[in-house]
């Protein structure tokens, strides 16, 4: 495991320590979790960006809008119902 020396403003460190304390974790674990979340978010955005490059975004928007117009409050749909509604089956 790598070690990282980090410079951080005093006020920001105090706030991060307080958040970590409220979550019941060490500052080290808190910082690790925040960095991991930021990396996961960036990777997810890159994944979506890569897949959307080859899509007709207007057609995708029409499909999502049509699906949303058919949605109603109530029980969650099954995977099969979602596939049928989005034209996958």
SENU-595035 format. One record per atom (N, C-alpha, C): residue number from 1; residue in three letters; x, y, z. Coordinates in nm, 3 decimals. Example, Ala and Ser with C-alpha at 12.3 -4.5 7.8 and 13.67 -1.06 7.14 Angstrom:
2
(1, "ALA", (1.319, -0.569, 0.780))
(1, "ALA", (1.230, -0.450, 0.780))
(1, "ALA", (1.320, -0.330, 0.780))
(2, "SER", (1.285, -0.225, 0.708))
(2, "SER", (1.367, -0.106, 0.714))
(2, "SER", (1.290, 0.003, 0.787))
//
This chain:
89
(1, "UNK", (0.084, -0.117, 0.000))
(1, "UNK", (0.000, 0.000, 0.000))
(1, "UNK", (0.089, 0.124, 0.000))
(2, "UNK", (0.051, 0.222, -0.078))
(2, "UNK", (0.129, 0.344, -0.090))
(2, "UNK", (0.100, 0.440, 0.025))
(3, "UNK", (0.198, 0.523, 0.053))
(3, "UNK", (0.183, 0.630, 0.152))
(3, "UNK", (0.183, 0.763, 0.078))
(4, "UNK", (0.097, 0.854, 0.120))
(4, "UNK", (0.083, 0.983, 0.054))
(4, "UNK", (0.096, 1.094, 0.157))
(5, "UNK", (0.186, 1.185, 0.132))
(5, "UNK", (0.197, 1.304, 0.216))
(5, "UNK", (0.112, 1.412, 0.150))
(6, "UNK", (0.022, 1.470, 0.225))
(6, "UNK", (-0.077, 1.561, 0.166))
(6, "UNK", (-0.077, 1.694, 0.240))
(7, "UNK", (-0.072, 1.802, 0.165))
(7, "UNK", (-0.089, 1.936, 0.224))
(7, "UNK", (-0.233, 1.977, 0.206))
(8, "UNK", (-0.293, 2.020, 0.317))
(8, "UNK", (-0.434, 2.057, 0.314))
(8, "UNK", (-0.454, 2.176, 0.407))
(9, "UNK", (-0.539, 2.267, 0.367))
(9, "UNK", (-0.566, 2.383, 0.453))
(9, "UNK", (-0.615, 2.337, 0.590))
(10, "UNK", (-0.576, 2.408, 0.694))
(10, "UNK", (-0.612, 2.369, 0.831))
(10, "UNK", (-0.763, 2.356, 0.849))
(11, "UNK", (-0.837, 2.454, 0.800))
(11, "UNK", (-0.982, 2.451, 0.814))
(11, "UNK", (-1.045, 2.333, 0.743))
(12, "UNK", (-0.996, 2.302, 0.625))
(12, "UNK", (-1.048, 2.188, 0.550))
(12, "UNK", (-1.017, 2.057, 0.622))
(13, "UNK", (-0.898, 2.048, 0.679))
(13, "UNK", (-0.862, 1.927, 0.753))
(13, "UNK", (-0.954, 1.910, 0.874))
(14, "UNK", (-0.981, 2.017, 0.945))
(14, "UNK", (-1.071, 2.007, 1.061))
(14, "UNK", (-1.210, 1.960, 1.019))
(15, "UNK", (-1.259, 2.014, 0.909))
(15, "UNK", (-1.392, 1.973, 0.860))
(15, "UNK", (-1.392, 1.826, 0.818))
(16, "UNK", (-1.285, 1.783, 0.750))
(16, "UNK", (-1.275, 1.643, 0.708))
(16, "UNK", (-1.266, 1.552, 0.830))
(17, "UNK", (-1.190, 1.593, 0.931))
(17, "UNK", (-1.181, 1.513, 1.054))
(17, "UNK", (-1.317, 1.502, 1.121))
(18, "UNK", (-1.392, 1.610, 1.122))
(18, "UNK", (-1.525, 1.607, 1.183))
(18, "UNK", (-1.618, 1.514, 1.107))
(19, "UNK", (-1.615, 1.521, 0.974))
(19, "UNK", (-1.697, 1.430, 0.893))
(19, "UNK", (-1.658, 1.284, 0.918))
(20, "UNK", (-1.529, 1.259, 0.922))
(20, "UNK", (-1.481, 1.122, 0.949))
(20, "UNK", (-1.529, 1.076, 1.086))
(21, "UNK", (-1.517, 1.162, 1.186))
(21, "UNK", (-1.560, 1.127, 1.321))
(21, "UNK", (-1.709, 1.092, 1.324))
(22, "UNK", (-1.790, 1.175, 1.256))
(22, "UNK", (-1.936, 1.149, 1.253))
(22, "UNK", (-1.969, 1.018, 1.182))
(23, "UNK", (-1.885, 0.980, 1.086))
(23, "UNK", (-1.906, 0.854, 1.015))
(23, "UNK", (-1.843, 0.736, 1.087))
(24, "UNK", (-1.770, 0.765, 1.194))
(24, "UNK", (-1.710, 0.659, 1.273))
(24, "UNK", (-1.589, 0.594, 1.208))
(25, "UNK", (-1.516, 0.672, 1.128))
(25, "UNK", (-1.397, 0.620, 1.062))
(25, "UNK", (-1.279, 0.714, 1.086))
(26, "UNK", (-1.161, 0.664, 1.059))
(26, "UNK", (-1.042, 0.748, 1.071))
(26, "UNK", (-1.037, 0.846, 0.955))
(27, "UNK", (-0.959, 0.952, 0.971))
(27, "UNK", (-0.940, 1.047, 0.862))
(27, "UNK", (-0.881, 0.976, 0.741))
(28, "UNK", (-0.789, 0.883, 0.764))
(28, "UNK", (-0.729, 0.808, 0.655))
(28, "UNK", (-0.835, 0.730, 0.577))
(29, "UNK", (-0.923, 0.659, 0.648))
(29, "UNK", (-1.029, 0.583, 0.580))
(29, "UNK", (-1.126, 0.676, 0.507))
(30, "UNK", (-1.155, 0.790, 0.569))
(30, "UNK", (-1.245, 0.887, 0.506))
(30, "UNK", (-1.185, 0.938, 0.375))
(31, "UNK", (-1.058, 0.977, 0.378))
(31, "UNK", (-0.992, 1.029, 0.257))
(31, "UNK", (-0.986, 0.919, 0.151))
(32, "UNK", (-0.955, 0.796, 0.191))
(32, "UNK", (-0.953, 0.685, 0.095))
(32, "UNK", (-1.089, 0.667, 0.029))
(33, "UNK", (-1.196, 0.675, 0.107))
(33, "UNK", (-1.330, 0.657, 0.053))
(33, "UNK", (-1.367, 0.769, -0.043))
(34, "UNK", (-1.332, 0.892, -0.008))
(34, "UNK", (-1.363, 1.007, -0.094))
(34, "UNK", (-1.286, 0.998, -0.225))
(35, "UNK", (-1.159, 0.962, -0.217))
(35, "UNK", (-1.078, 0.949, -0.340))
(35, "UNK", (-1.132, 0.833, -0.425))
(36, "UNK", (-1.167, 0.722, -0.361))
(36, "UNK", (-1.222, 0.608, -0.435))
(36, "UNK", (-1.352, 0.645, -0.505))
(37, "UNK", (-1.437, 0.722, -0.438))
(37, "UNK", (-1.563, 0.766, -0.499))
(37, "UNK", (-1.538, 0.857, -0.618))
(38, "UNK", (-1.442, 0.947, -0.606))
(38, "UNK", (-1.410, 1.037, -0.717))
(38, "UNK", (-1.356, 0.960, -0.837))
(39, "UNK", (-1.270, 0.862, -0.811))
(39, "UNK", (-1.215, 0.779, -0.919))
(39, "UNK", (-1.327, 0.698, -0.984))
(40, "UNK", (-1.414, 0.638, -0.904))
(40, "UNK", (-1.525, 0.559, -0.959))
(40, "UNK", (-1.618, 0.645, -1.043))
(41, "UNK", (-1.644, 0.766, -0.997))
(41, "UNK", (-1.730, 0.857, -1.074))
(41, "UNK", (-1.666, 0.888, -1.209))
(42, "UNK", (-1.539, 0.920, -1.209))
(42, "UNK", (-1.470, 0.952, -1.334))
(42, "UNK", (-1.469, 0.832, -1.428))
(43, "UNK", (-1.445, 0.713, -1.374))
(43, "UNK", (-1.446, 0.593, -1.457))
(43, "UNK", (-1.584, 0.565, -1.514))
(44, "UNK", (-1.689, 0.587, -1.434))
(44, "UNK", (-1.825, 0.566, -1.483))
(44, "UNK", (-1.859, 0.665, -1.594))
(45, "UNK", (-1.822, 0.791, -1.575))
(45, "UNK", (-1.847, 0.891, -1.679))
(45, "UNK", (-1.773, 0.858, -1.808))
(46, "UNK", (-1.650, 0.811, -1.795))
(46, "UNK", (-1.573, 0.772, -1.915))
(46, "UNK", (-1.638, 0.653, -1.984))
(47, "UNK", (-1.688, 0.557, -1.904))
(47, "UNK", (-1.755, 0.439, -1.960))
(47, "UNK", (-1.878, 0.481, -2.039))
(48, "UNK", (-1.963, 0.568, -1.979))
(48, "UNK", (-2.082, 0.616, -2.050))
(48, "UNK", (-2.044, 0.697, -2.173))
(49, "UNK", (-1.945, 0.783, -2.161))
(49, "UNK", (-1.902, 0.864, -2.275))
(49, "UNK", (-1.857, 0.775, -2.390))
(50, "UNK", (-1.782, 0.670, -2.358))
(50, "UNK", (-1.734, 0.578, -2.461))
(50, "UNK", (-1.850, 0.509, -2.532))
(51, "UNK", (-1.950, 0.466, -2.457))
(51, "UNK", (-2.064, 0.395, -2.517))
(51, "UNK", (-2.158, 0.487, -2.591))
(52, "UNK", (-2.167, 0.612, -2.549))
(52, "UNK", (-2.259, 0.705, -2.614))
(52, "UNK", (-2.202, 0.765, -2.743))
(53, "UNK", (-2.072, 0.751, -2.765))
(53, "UNK", (-2.010, 0.807, -2.886))
(53, "UNK", (-2.073, 0.753, -3.013))
(54, "UNK", (-2.116, 0.627, -3.010))
(54, "UNK", (-2.169, 0.564, -3.130))
(54, "UNK", (-2.322, 0.566, -3.136))
(55, "UNK", (-2.385, 0.634, -3.040))
(55, "UNK", (-2.530, 0.635, -3.034))
(55, "UNK", (-2.588, 0.761, -3.098))
(56, "UNK", (-2.706, 0.746, -3.152))
(56, "UNK", (-2.783, 0.860, -3.199))
(56, "UNK", (-2.850, 0.918, -3.074))
(57, "UNK", (-2.797, 1.028, -3.023))
(57, "UNK", (-2.844, 1.081, -2.895))
(57, "UNK", (-2.988, 1.131, -2.902))
(58, "UNK", (-3.030, 1.182, -3.016))
(58, "UNK", (-3.169, 1.226, -3.027))
(58, "UNK", (-3.263, 1.107, -3.022))
(59, "UNK", (-3.227, 0.997, -3.088))
(59, "UNK", (-3.309, 0.876, -3.083))
(59, "UNK", (-3.313, 0.820, -2.941))
(60, "UNK", (-3.199, 0.820, -2.874))
(60, "UNK", (-3.193, 0.773, -2.736))
(60, "UNK", (-3.282, 0.860, -2.647))
(61, "UNK", (-3.275, 0.991, -2.666))
(61, "UNK", (-3.359, 1.082, -2.588))
(61, "UNK", (-3.507, 1.054, -2.613))
(62, "UNK", (-3.545, 1.029, -2.737))
(62, "UNK", (-3.684, 0.997, -2.769))
(62, "UNK", (-3.728, 0.869, -2.699))
(63, "UNK", (-3.641, 0.767, -2.699))
(63, "UNK", (-3.675, 0.640, -2.633))
(63, "UNK", (-3.691, 0.659, -2.483))
(64, "UNK", (-3.601, 0.733, -2.421))
(64, "UNK", (-3.609, 0.756, -2.276))
(64, "UNK", (-3.734, 0.838, -2.245))
(65, "UNK", (-3.761, 0.940, -2.324))
(65, "UNK", (-3.880, 1.023, -2.301))
(65, "UNK", (-4.008, 0.942, -2.315))
(66, "UNK", (-4.013, 0.857, -2.417))
(66, "UNK", (-4.131, 0.771, -2.435))
(66, "UNK", (-4.148, 0.678, -2.316))
(67, "UNK", (-4.040, 0.623, -2.268))
(67, "UNK", (-4.045, 0.535, -2.151))
(67, "UNK", (-4.095, 0.613, -2.029))
(68, "UNK", (-4.042, 0.732, -2.008))
(68, "UNK", (-4.081, 0.810, -1.891))
(68, "UNK", (-4.229, 0.852, -1.897))
(69, "UNK", (-4.279, 0.878, -2.016))
(69, "UNK", (-4.421, 0.913, -2.029))
(69, "UNK", (-4.511, 0.796, -1.989))
(70, "UNK", (-4.463, 0.673, -2.009))
(70, "UNK", (-4.542, 0.554, -1.975))
(70, "UNK", (-4.528, 0.515, -1.828))
(71, "UNK", (-4.433, 0.571, -1.758))
(71, "UNK", (-4.412, 0.532, -1.619))
(71, "UNK", (-4.518, 0.595, -1.530))
(72, "UNK", (-4.559, 0.521, -1.430))
(72, "UNK", (-4.662, 0.564, -1.336))
(72, "UNK", (-4.618, 0.527, -1.194))
(73, "UNK", (-4.670, 0.598, -1.096))
(73, "UNK", (-4.639, 0.559, -0.958))
(73, "UNK", (-4.689, 0.417, -0.930))
(74, "UNK", (-4.618, 0.347, -0.846))
(74, "UNK", (-4.661, 0.212, -0.811))
(74, "UNK", (-4.543, 0.120, -0.796))
(75, "UNK", (-4.565, -0.007, -0.821))
(75, "UNK", (-4.460, -0.107, -0.806))
(75, "UNK", (-4.352, -0.089, -0.911))
(76, "UNK", (-4.230, -0.122, -0.874))
(76, "UNK", (-4.119, -0.112, -0.969))
(76, "UNK", (-4.136, -0.217, -1.078))
(77, "UNK", (-4.104, -0.182, -1.202))
(77, "UNK", (-4.117, -0.279, -1.311))
(77, "UNK", (-4.007, -0.385, -1.303))
(78, "UNK", (-4.036, -0.500, -1.361))
(78, "UNK", (-3.936, -0.605, -1.368))
(78, "UNK", (-3.835, -0.572, -1.478))
(79, "UNK", (-3.726, -0.645, -1.482))
(79, "UNK", (-3.626, -0.625, -1.587))
(79, "UNK", (-3.688, -0.651, -1.724))
(80, "UNK", (-3.771, -0.755, -1.733))
(80, "UNK", (-3.837, -0.788, -1.860))
(80, "UNK", (-3.928, -0.673, -1.906))
(81, "UNK", (-4.000, -0.612, -1.811))
(81, "UNK", (-4.088, -0.500, -1.847))
(81, "UNK", (-4.005, -0.380, -1.896))
(82, "UNK", (-3.894, -0.355, -1.831))
(82, "UNK", (-3.808, -0.245, -1.873))
(82, "UNK", (-3.752, -0.275, -2.012))
(83, "UNK", (-3.708, -0.399, -2.036))
(83, "UNK", (-3.656, -0.435, -2.168))
(83, "UNK", (-3.762, -0.416, -2.275))
(84, "UNK", (-3.886, -0.458, -2.249))
(84, "UNK", (-3.993, -0.441, -2.348))
(84, "UNK", (-4.020, -0.292, -2.372))
(85, "UNK", (-4.022, -0.212, -2.266))
(85, "UNK", (-4.053, -0.070, -2.278))
(85, "UNK", (-3.944, 0.006, -2.354))
(86, "UNK", (-3.821, -0.041, -2.344))
(86, "UNK", (-3.710, 0.028, -2.411))
(86, "UNK", (-3.679, -0.033, -2.547))
(87, "UNK", (-3.758, -0.132, -2.589))
(87, "UNK", (-3.741, -0.190, -2.720))
(87, "UNK", (-3.633, -0.296, -2.730))
(88, "UNK", (-3.587, -0.346, -2.617))
(88, "UNK", (-3.483, -0.450, -2.621))
(88, "UNK", (-3.540, -0.587, -2.651))
(89, "UNK", (-3.671, -0.607, -2.629))
(89, "UNK", (-3.734, -0.738, -2.656))
(89, "UNK", (-3.861, -0.718, -2.732))
//
